[in-house]
Amino acid sequence: MEKLRTPARPATGHLFRTAEDVVPPSQEEVFAYAAGQVEQAARGLWPGAEVRLGPAVPSVTSYVRRVEVDGRPLYAKLSVLGVSLVSLLRGSCGDWVTVRDAQAAYVASPGSLLEREARQLAVLAGPAALRVPTVAGYEGGVLFTESVHGSTLAELLVRAPHRTTWLLEEVTGEMAVGLRRRGVAARVGRSEIRERSITGTFLRKFNGLSAVLPAADRPHGDTGGRRRAPAPGPAHDGLARAGGGVR
């Protein structure tokens, strides 16, 4: 990992609820803010470098965008308050002013979702020796990972459904070997991403805040409850990489 800057203030927990009189943030407001944060973070990590923002990448949970830094292709990911874009655009975190102010405090707090993901990826790529995307840097709530070529696991399953058992065994087997290496499980556990646990996902999806949005109001890449296969890029040749850049 090239650079990993840790925010300085302690995290605080927040419970957000939608009020009938709250005007939810618009997709344009959120995406314009996110694009600005991505560019600002890139310039902070690589002063003087030429930064070019590429197209957005479909994602339901986070804002993901292709970026080039001095010609080096990267993926940039920003999580707003650690919640899905669907919930955010429904107003579950308040109006845009509330969200923007809360995001500033969230990013300044150690232990944000993407900071933990960056630490997990560093462990998985290092002592675990797993083929995960390389972390290029983390700054201001934005995680940068290197672009990886190859097919995703979803694409392989679609092309060869008769190999499903073998493919899943390969993925889980490789992960199991890496996680059994000395000290790996403990280090990964210290950066646990509770928001993506089975229990956390279930409770979030059935708490009434994540109902399907009308098509016109869905965040980029949302299919109204039907999950899309990850976009090509954050996967290694043959099998999808753990902890890829698009979620």
N, C-alpha and C positions, 0 to 999 in steps of 0.2 A: 504494500500500500504506500502510495507516495505521500499523502498528507491526510491526517485525520484530526480535525480540530474539535475539541470538546467544549460545548457550551458551559457556562459557569454557574448558572443558578439552579437550585433544586427544583425538581418537577413537582407540579401540583396537579391533583386529579380534578376533573371537571365532569359533571353530568349535564348533558344538554337535552333540552326538550323543545319541541315545536309549539309555539304559541300561535293562536289563530291570527293575531294581529302582526305577526312577524313577516316581513317581506324577505323571502329566501334570496341568497346571493344568486346573481345570474351567471350562466356559464361564461359569458364574455368577461365579466369582472374577475372571476376566479382564474381563467386561463391567461388573461392579460397580466395579472399579478404573478402567476406562476412563471410565465415566460421571463418576466423581469427578474424574478428571484434566481432563476437558472443562470441568466446572463451575468448577474451580479456575483453569484457564487463562483462561476467559472473565472471571472476576471480577478476575484480575490485569491483563488488558488493558483492561477497562472498569470501573474501580472505581466503586461506587455505582450501577451500572446494574442493571436488573431482568433477571435471566438465567433463562430457562425452557428446560429440556431437552425436546425433542420426541421423536418416535419414532426408533428406530434404522433405518438404511438398509441394505439387503442389500449386503454386500461380502465377498469371500473373503479379500482381502489385508489390509484395515485395518478398524479400528472407526470407523464413520461414523455421525453422528447429526445430526438437525436441531436447531437451536438458535435461540432468539429472544433478542436483546439489545435491551432497550427497544423491543420490537416489530419490530426489524429481523431478517428471516429470514436465517439463515446455515446453512452446513454445517460441521460440525466433524469433523476426521479425526485419529485417533491411530494411529500405527504402533508396534507392540511389537517392539523389537529389529530392525526392518526386515525381519521375516520374515512369511510369510503366517499367517493365523489357523489354517489347517489344520495347518501344521507345528508351530505353537506348542501347539495342543491335543493333538497327538500326543506331546508331551513332548520334541521335538527340541531344546528349549532348557533342559531340566531341569524340576524341579518348580516350584511357584508361588513359593516363597520365593526360589529361585535366579533365576527370571525377574524378579521384582519388584526384586530388588537390582541385577541387570544392567541393567534398564530405567532405573533412577535414574542409573546411570553413563552409559548411552547417551544419555539426554536432555541430560545436562550436557556432552556432547562436541559440539564444532562439527562440522558435516557430517553430521548425522543425515539420514535419507531425506527426511523431510517439510520439514526446513529447506532442503534442496537444491531440493525441489519448489517451495517458496515463492519462492525466488530465481529459478528458471526461469520461473515464472508471471509474476513481476514483469517480467522481460526480454521475454517473449512479448507481454505486454499493453502494454509501453512501446515501446521502440525497434523491436520486430518488428511492432507494430501489428496483432497477431492478436486474434481474438475469443475470448479465454480467460476463465475465471472470475476475477473480481477478488479478490485476496487482501485479506481484512479484517484479518488479523493472525496472528502466530505466537508462541506462548508455551508454554514447558514441554513441548515435544514435540507440541503440538496445533496443527494448521493450520486456520484459519477462512477459508472462501471465501464469497462472496456467492451467494445463490440466483439461478439463471438459469432463465428459462422457455423452453419450446420442446421440440421433438422431438429425441431422440438420433439419431445416425446409424443405430444398429441398428433403431430404430423406423421410420425412413424406408425402410431397405432391406426390411424386412418388408412395409411397405405398398406399395412400388413396386419389386419386385425387377428389373423390366425397366429401371430407371434406375440399376442398380448401378454400371456403368462411369462414367456421368456424375457420380454422387455422389462416388465415390472420386477421380475426377479433380479435382473441385472442392476436396475436402479437401486432397489432396496438393499441388495447385497453389497454394492459398492458403498452406499451410505453407512451400512452397518459396520463394515471394516474400518472406515474412516473414524466413526464415532467411538469405536473401541480402542483407538490409539490413546496412549497415556495422557491423561489430563484434558482431553478434547471435550468430553461430555460436560465436565464441570465448567470449562471456559465458555462453551456455548450456552449452558444453562444460566450463567451470570448475565447473559444478554438475551434472556428469553423474550420472545415476541408473543406475548399473551394474546394480543389482538387477533392473531391468526391461528390460535388454537381451535380445535374442533368445538369445544364448549363455548369459547368466546364468539366464534362465528355463528353458531346456532342461536345463542341468545340475542346477538345483534340483528340477525335476519328475521327473528320472530318477535321483536319487541314493538312492531308497528311503525318503526322509523324508516324501514327499508323497503316499503312497498314499491311496486313498479311505477316508474314515472311515465307520463305520456311520451311517445316517441320523440317529440320535438324538444322535450326538456331533459332528455337523458344525456349524461356526460359522454364525451367522445369514446366510442367503442363499446358502450353498454348495449346489451341486447335484450333488456327487459327481463332479466332473470335467467336467460340462457347464456352460459359462459362461452366466450370465444376461445379458440386455441390461441396460445401466445404467438405474437408476431415473430418471424424469423429474426435471429440476431443473438439474443441472450441465451444461446444453447450451444453445447459443444457437438462436434461431429459424432453422429450416431445416437446419443442419448441426451435428453434435456438436462441442463445443468441445474444443480440445486441452488435455490436462492437467486434466480435469474433477475435481470433488470426490469422485466415487465410483469406486473401482477394485476 
